[in-house]
Amino acid sequence: MIKSFNPRLKARIRKNKQILSKNIDNFFGWVKGAKLVELNECNTSEDPVRPELDNNFRTGYGRKIYGVKYQDEIYAVMCFAYTNEIPKSVEELEKLSTDAFLQSAMRDQKGGQIAIAYTVWSKKKGGGKLIVKEVFKKIKKSNHLNRLITLSPLTEMATKFHERNGAKLIQINENTQNFEYKVM
């Protein structure tokens, strides 16, 4: 009886592995067809990090919104400011990005040399990691950006997210923390 049980058990395990593998492929299948797009606006009420910042701020001088789009739906959003220095607060971020934008208007139209990610969120599992990866690629391709820094809240969730995605903590400020993703 034990001999007849083992082949059936093995067959059942094999079948369950196939089903599980298929379900995982379906679960993350959207990732393969997703692409990074620049957005004119986003639904700021969905932002768990900085919902108080309106779209005028997010698209102001030296600031942009990017999203991961799949089949006409946005699955993850990341907002950036381009600066030449590392900000310690949102107020400083606004000043530094405006300054870098105005400096670049006088020179080469390239903006600041540091991309500051100040908020990120995902509507679907895997979206946060994907948008970090896609933005990372975009920054590597640019010829004027040499650093990717975050302006993150002082939360355990933010710390874990950035450390899991390969960033290193570079400073802790009064209300924020900065992580750096290695670009080169």
N, C-alpha and C positions, 0 to 999 in steps of 0.2 A: 504494500500500500504506500509506503514512503517513496518508492521509486516512481510510482505513477503520479504522486503529488508534486515531486520536484520539477518534472518537465512542465506541468501546468503552471506552477508558480513562476518558473523562469519565463514562460510565454507571457504571463500576465504582467510581469515586471517590464519585459521588453515592450509590450504594447503601451503601458503607461508612460514609459520613457518617450516613445514616439508621439503620444498625445501631448505630453508636457512640452516637448521640443516644438511642436507645431504651434501650440498656444503662445509660447514665448516669441516665436517668429511673428505671429499676428500682432502681439502686444507692442512690439517695437518696429513693426513693418513700416509705419509712417516715417520713421527716422530716415530711411534710405531715399525717399522722394522729397524730403524737406529742403528748403533753401533759405539763405539769409537775405532779408530785404530791408531796405530803409523805409521807415514809416513816417508819415506826416503827423500822426497823432496816435495815442493809445488810450485805452479805458483806464484812467488813473485810479479809479476806485478798485480795480483788480490788483493794484500794486500793494503787496503786503509790507514793503520796506518803507516807501516814501509816498503814500497816497496824497499827501498835502501838496505835492508839487504838481502844478497844472501843466498842460501841454505847451503853453507859451514859455514856461521855464525850460521844459525838456527840449524844445527846438530853438531856444534863444541862441545868442552869439556863442559859437563854438560848441554847441551841444546837438546831439542827434539821438534818435530812437531807432533801434534795430529789432527785427522780429524774425522768428523762424516760422516760415509759412509752408503749409502743406495743404493742397487741394482747397485753396482760397480761404483757409482758416489759419489764424495766428496761434501757435502752440506755446511760444515762449517770447519774452520781451526783455531787452537789456537797453538801458539808457546810459549814454556816454557824454563826457565833456572832454574837450581837448585842451590841455594846458601845457605849460612849460615848467611847472612846479607841482609838488604833491600837496593837495589841500587837506586840511584837518577838520573842516566842517562844510556844510552845504553852502553857507554864506561865502566862505572862502572859495569854494568851487565856482560859484557864480562869478566872483571877481576875477579869479585866475583864468577862467575860460573866456570871459569877455576880453580881458587884456590880451591873451594869446591870439584871439580872433582879430582884434584891432591891429596888433603887431604884424600879423600875417597879411592883412589887407595892404599894408605899406610895402610888403616884401614880395612874397611868392605865392600867396593864396593857399598855402598848405595847412595852416592852423598849427596848434601846439604839437609838441613832440611826444607828449605823454597822453595816452588814452586812459581816462578815469571812468571806470564803470561804477556808477553810484546806485544803481538798482537793477535787480534781475528777478524775474518770476516766470513760472512755468504753469501751463494749464494741463499738461499731460506728462506722465512719468517719462523721464529721460530728456525732457525739453531743456531743463536748466543746464545740464552737462553738454547737450548738443549746441546750445547757443554760445556757451563759453568756447567750445572747440571751433565753431564757425567764425566767431569774432577773432579768435586767436589767429586763424588762417588769414583773415582779412588784414590784420595788423602786420603780420609777417610779410605780406605782399606789398604793403605800403612802403614808400621810400622816405616818408618823413616821421613815422611813428617808431619810437625805439623802446617804449615801455608800456606795459599794461598793468595799471594799478587800480585797486578798488578803494572806494570810500564806503565802508561797510558799517552797519550798526554794531554796537558792543553786545552781540548776542552769541550764544553757544551755537545756534543754528547757522549763522553766517560763518563763524569760525570753522565749523565742521564742513560746510559746503565748499569753502575755498581750499581748505587743506586736502579734502578728498579729490579736488580737481587740480592739485599740483601747485597751488600758490603758497608763498612763504609770507609770514607776518613780518612787516618791516617797521611798523610803529603803532602804538596805541595812543589815542588822543583823548581829550576830555569826554566826548560823546560818540566817537567813531574809532575805527581801526582801519589801517591800510595794509592790504596784501598785495604782493607782486607776483605776476605770472611771468615766467622766464620767456622772453620773446626770441632771443638769439641763441 
